[in-house]
Amino acid sequence: MTRSGPGAGLRRVEAVVVPGIGEVAAGDDLGAIVVRACADAGVALGDGDVLAVASKVVAKAEGLQREATDRAAAVAAETVRVVAERVLPDGRTTRVVQSRSGPVLAAAGVDASDVPEGTVLVLPPDADASARALRARVHALSGARPAVLVTDTAGRPWRDGVTDFALGAAGLAVLDDTRGRTDRFGRPLEVTVRAVADEVAAMADLVKDKAAGTPVAVVRGLADHVVAGDGDGAARCVRVGPDDWFSHGRVEAVRAALGVDPGMAPPPPLLAAGDTPAARVERALAVLDASGRPAGVDVLPARGAGVVARLAGPALAVGVAAERLRVALWAEGVAAHVRETGDGEAAVVLDRVEQR
């Protein structure tokens, strides 16, 4: 709507929680549940609205609850590629992986909360299809055709805390590509692509409340981003291949470069506190062995101040092993240099320990 006078050009976007969803079980008609809850709460659905629904209730309705006495096994079953793994203070290992549902997530998005003991929920395998089906059902029951987001929660590189994002989408232009437009000074925009679907999911999360059992919200005021068709879906937002700058964690990138697959060497701890230089050296030595320690090279006990390890064997093979060990140490936050001892050995000398 165009306005003149005071307030001209102002835009309002609001998120409204939908109470009364209740417990959702396998086979339930989620679309009917949502439409009824909206009606009971006086939340009228319109064609320009965005309906944000937590992936947990979608997974429950789709019967994606699994028996899982071992959550790690469930995570492994939902994993396409390991990005990073760390040891928790209680000794368990947590993994950030590319999930079968598409995005990179901690524990593949496998959820052990708000489900019976001994079970877990896995993510919808095609969340865009789930969003399309829910949108069609809502339209059939209410006559309105809002966009639908299936939302989930994840952390982000370089940022603390978690936020909701669009796991699946239907009827929303998930990206706003401003490249080619000009700013107010006439300069062309070259890189800005707004993550509209993720921004809407994050806004909806501000009014949804997991503890209160309110997994659905309606976001209004974004009709210009709602499309008549189902659109590209949230899969369009997932970076893959050369565009993925975070295909490995720091430690895992180094290990991959050395030819060490996930699981071949102990992962580092999640928290640097309590992680000793000796423990870091032990992991680096394990990486050296897993990467194929050159034939004839022996690892000897450290001797002398600051010595991490001594390597003995043919000169060329020792040099190769020493460089591999130094790179593995670097990934562990340990800077080291190599010096010859003069008796047919090379010593990898501890220079300093860096805090991650």
Secondary structure, DSSP 8 states (H G I E B T S, - for coil): ----STTTT----EEEE--------TT--HHHHHHHHHHHHT----TT-EEEEEHHHHHHHTT-EEE-S-HHHHHHHTEEEEEEEEE-TTS-EEEEEEETTSSEEEGGG-B-SSS-TTEEE---TTHHHHHHHHHHHHHHHHS---EEEEEEEEEETTEEEEEEEEEEEESB---EE-TT-B-TTS-B--S-EE-HHHHHHHHHHTT-BTTTTB-EEEEES-GGGB-SS--S-GGGG---GGG-TTSS-HHHHHHHHTT--TTSS---BSSSTT--HHHHHHHHHHHHHHTT--TT-EEE---STTEEEEEESSHHHHHHHHHHHHHHHHHTTEEEEEEE-SSSEEEEEEEEE---
